[in-house]
Amino acid sequence: MVFVKTFKGYEDRAAELDAAVNEWARQQAVHLRAVQPVVGHKADAVALSGDLLQVVLYQAEAPRP
């Protein structure tokens, strides 16, 4: 079956988020089907970078935490 999991990080720290997704996939022994990045910025934000979401589609027998 195919399931969805979302990871959240920061745009200027994309490598850390990538590593977290890869480590999760390895630990859970799932087959990644697709990873879609989504960047969000607030117009009045003080930080220079926005939120980065990684929406992951994965194949497994049951949903993984």
N, C-alpha and C positions, 0 to 999 in steps of 0.2 A: 504494500500500500504506500501511497505518497502522502507525506505530512509536511507541514510548514513550521519553521522555527525562526524567530526573529532575534537578532543580536544587536545591541546598541553600543555605540562608541562615539568618537569624535573624528571629524574630517581630517584634522592634522595628525591623527594617531591611527591611521588606517592599517598600518602593519600590525599593530597590537590586536586590532579587531580580527584581521585575517588569521593571525596566530591562534586566537581564541576559537574561531570557527573550525580551523583545521584540527586543533586539539580535541574539541568536542566530538567532531566526526570520527577521529581515531579512537577515542575512548568509548564511544557508543557503537562503534562498528557499523555505521550506516553508510549507504551509498548516496553521495550528493548528486542530485539531478540538476540543480541550478542554484546560482547565488546571484541575487539582484541587489545592487547597492542603491540606496536612496539617501540623498543629502538634503538636509533641511536647514534653512537659515531664518533667523528672526531679524526683521528690519531694524529693530532697536536694540539688538544684542550688543553687549560690551565685548564679548569674546570675538576674536578674529576668525574663528572657525565655527562651523555648524555641526549639528548632530549628524552622525552617519549610522544608518541602519543597514544591516545585511539581512535580507529576507532569503532564507534557505529552504529549498525544496529538497526533501530527502526521502529515500525509500527504506522502509523497515517493516518489520512484522507488527509493531505497535508504536505509538508515539513515545519519544524519548524526552526526558527532562532537560 
